[in-house]
Amino acid sequence: MATPSDPAVEEKASSLRPADETIAEDAHALSLQLQAMRDRLFAPTSQKTLRSFSSGEAARLVGVSDGYLRQLSLAGEGPQPEVGAGGRRSYSLADIDALRHYLAEQALSKGNTAKARSYVKWRDPARGEHLQVISVTNFKGGSGKTTSSVHLAQHLAMAGYRVLAIDLDPQASLSALFGYQPELDLAGNDTIYGAIRYDDERRSLKGIVRKTYFHNLDLVPGNLELQEFEHATPRVLAARRPGDATSLFFTRVQAALEEVAEDYDVVVIDCPPQLGYLTLSALCASTSVIVTVHPQMLDVASMSQFLFMTSDLLGVVREAGGQLNFDFLRYLVTRFEPHDAPQAQIVGFLRSLFGNRVLTATMLKSTAISDAGLTKQTLYEVGRENFSRGTYDRAMESLDAVNSEIEQLVQAAWRR
């Protein structure tokens, strides 16, 4: 005879409860566990911090030799590293950026403007170098969109650019990777929705942007309130009067970005996995677009529908006055397994079809990236000592190749 503790009895009892109560209970339990995990991983402050970098890593990021950095350190010139046991020198990311500025000043004092620009890569509006807004998109989940977005934003920040990352996905995976738990750390109007909403509660994006533990990298986090834009926009469009430009949804992200444009060189937008008003608004604000592609036939077939829908909807937006002039549109192959023959065939098929619009570098499927994600970290945040050397090096080589190729496209857009 069944007892009250039997799973069958518990299942029957739970089925008598309203579904919303069961789901709410599960959500609360999961949230508490995620909070406890964060407290444990990022003790004692429960906030993420970034590791320091070895002198070799610092030299590579700045673009000089390790020996030269050692000479500067011994001479007491420029920002000084922290010296640990055995005389090992380490630099914070802020130290590395200060080194760039110090070396740039030295180059300028000698009249070498080109050398100075190679150290400090900030855009120069006087030379026509516009804010680069890169949307990373695909409306199929699991395509590596958020992984690609966060590593691109961090790569650019480490390279010396001023970067703003925007989480446009209500699921807020990008925010989680930066250490935020949306239901605990964010209140109303703390996402970009606060800057693009249609009512009197709209606020400036400057007040929404948050500093991160990553020097040169700020964040506009996301949470479920972003979905309000999808609900409010149809109502506003239905009530729109002819000639009322303020109600045009596709201008709102761009207008919000103009409020902070002078503070950044590159904006990276992690779009939601759907082709709604948020994604369309992001695309209309973008100067460039990266479409992530998982090399499986079902994903490629899904991408075909995504491109048809995007083309149709952007055509309507263009007829309504939207500007759609991308500096570059590229397809990024993600979660690629080079020894998987069917995947290799699909990549070859995409390259024959789209030519140089498919990035040369691919984002490899790697256990290193997955393992780093278990602690809500990226591969740029964890040290090499946490993995087998081959696994780490292959993953890092893949990431650097992809992100360096995108960085070169940004440089080309600025005619450097």
Secondary structure as UniProt FT lines:
FT   TURN            4..5
FT   HELIX           7..15
FT   HELIX           19..41
FT   TURN            42..46
FT   STRAND          53..54
FT   HELIX           55..62
FT   HELIX           66..75
FT   STRAND          82..83
FT   HELIX           85..87
FT   STRAND          89..91
FT   HELIX           93..109
FT   TURN            110..111
FT   HELIX           113..119
FT   HELIX           125..127
FT   STRAND          132..137
FT   TURN            141..142
FT   HELIX           145..158
FT   TURN            159..160
FT   STRAND          163..167
FT   TURN            170..171
FT   HELIX           173..177
FT   TURN            178..179
FT   HELIX           182..185
FT   TURN            188..189
FT   HELIX           193..196
FT   TURN            200..201
FT   HELIX           205..207
FT   STRAND          210..211
FT   TURN            215..216
FT   STRAND          217..220
FT   HELIX           224..226
FT   HELIX           227..239
FT   TURN            242..243
FT   HELIX           245..247
FT   HELIX           249..251
FT   HELIX           252..258
FT   TURN            259..260
FT   HELIX           261..263
FT   STRAND          266..270
FT   HELIX           277..285
FT   STRAND          288..293
FT   HELIX           297..319
FT   TURN            320..321
FT   STRAND          328..333
FT   TURN            338..339
FT   HELIX           341..354
FT   HELIX           355..357
FT   HELIX           367..373
FT   TURN            374..376
FT   TURN            379..381
FT   HELIX           384..386
FT   HELIX           389..413
FT   TURN            414..415
//
